[in-house]
Each structure stands twice: as structure tokens, then as C-alpha cells.
Amino acid sequence: MGELIAVLFRGLIFLFLFLLVRSLLRSVFQGFRSALPDSTPRRPPAVPTSELKRDPVCGTYVSTAASITGKVNGETVYFCSPECRDRYRAR
């Protein structure tokens, strides 16, 4: 019974020392981290929202601000890519 208590006591001491060292290392590295410039990735600036239009060739919905446009019979048609625009012209 005495051996069991000694093993448990050593285990508790080891656990206490482990948690103490971990806490010290964590505080040291947080100090280094706060001294460094912020390295978190930045989100790109938000694009103003615009209306979505359907590409007549492939059916993809594209933003009117980011799409490729073409005029057909005075009406603006929106395409997701130059390939879709060229395929529409070839019809």
C-alpha cells in the first residue's frame, strides 16, 4: 500500500511540475508573439454588392461587376468568361 501512495505522490508532483513549466513557456511565448507584427491573414476588401446575372451559355450566375459583358440586340448579356462569350457569339 505504501508503494501505491508513493507512485501516486510522484505522479502528482510530475503533473504539477509539467503544468508549471507549460504555464511558464506559454507566458514567455505570448510575450514574443505580442512583440511581433500581426501576421494574421487579412481579408481582401469587400467588393460592393451587385446584381447576379445568369450566363446564357453555361448557366453560371455571375456578378454584374465582375462579369464580361456583351451587347445583343441592344441588350446587355453577362458572361462568366471570355470562352462563354466566344461560344455565344459563334451560335
C-alpha positions in Angstrom: 0.0 0.0 0.0 2.9 2.3 0.8 4.3 1.8 -2.7 1.0 2.8 -4.3 0.9 6.0 -2.3 4.5 6.8 -3.3 3.7 6.3 -7.0 0.6 8.5 -6.8 2.5 11.2 -5.0 5.3 11.1 -7.6 2.7 11.3 -10.3 1.0 14.3 -8.7 4.4 16.0 -8.4 5.2 15.3 -12.0 1.8 16.6 -13.1 2.3 19.8 -11.0 5.8 20.4 -12.5 4.5 19.7 -16.0 1.7 22.3 -15.7 4.0 24.8 -14.1 6.6 24.5 -16.9 3.8 24.7 -19.6 2.4 27.8 -18.0 5.8 29.5 -17.9 6.6 28.6 -21.5 3.1 29.8 -22.6 3.6 33.2 -21.0 7.1 33.6 -22.5 5.9 32.8 -26.0 2.9 35.1 -25.7 5.4 37.8 -24.9 7.3 37.1 -28.1 4.1 36.8 -30.1 2.8 40.2 -28.9 6.2 41.8 -29.9 5.9 40.6 -33.5 3.8 42.4 -36.1 0.4 40.9 -36.6 0.8 38.0 -39.0 -2.9 37.0 -39.3 -4.1 37.0 -42.9 -6.1 40.0 -43.9 -9.4 39.6 -45.7 -9.5 41.3 -49.1 -11.6 44.5 -49.2 -15.2 43.7 -49.7 -16.5 44.2 -53.2 -19.6 46.3 -53.4 -22.6 44.0 -53.8 -24.0 43.9 -57.3 -26.8 42.0 -59.0 -26.2 38.4 -60.2 -27.0 37.6 -63.8 -27.1 34.1 -65.4 -24.5 33.3 -68.1 -26.6 32.2 -71.2 -24.0 29.6 -72.2 -23.1 27.6 -69.1 -25.8 28.8 -66.7 -23.4 30.1 -64.0 -24.5 33.1 -62.0 -22.0 36.0 -62.2 -21.8 39.3 -60.5 -22.6 42.2 -62.9 -19.5 44.0 -61.5 -17.1 41.1 -62.2 -18.6 39.7 -65.4 -17.7 40.0 -69.1 -20.4 41.8 -71.0 -21.6 41.9 -74.5 -24.5 43.6 -76.4 -27.0 41.6 -78.2 -29.9 43.5 -80.0 -29.3 46.4 -77.7 -29.5 44.3 -74.5 -26.5 43.7 -72.2 -25.6 40.0 -71.8 -23.3 38.9 -69.0 -20.8 36.1 -69.3 -18.6 34.3 -66.7 -15.6 34.0 -69.0 -14.3 35.0 -72.5 -14.8 31.4 -73.6 -18.5 31.6 -72.9 -18.7 34.9 -74.6 -17.0 33.5 -77.7 -19.2 30.4 -77.7 -22.3 32.6 -77.5 -21.0 34.7 -80.5 -20.4 31.5 -82.5 -24.0 30.5 -82.3 
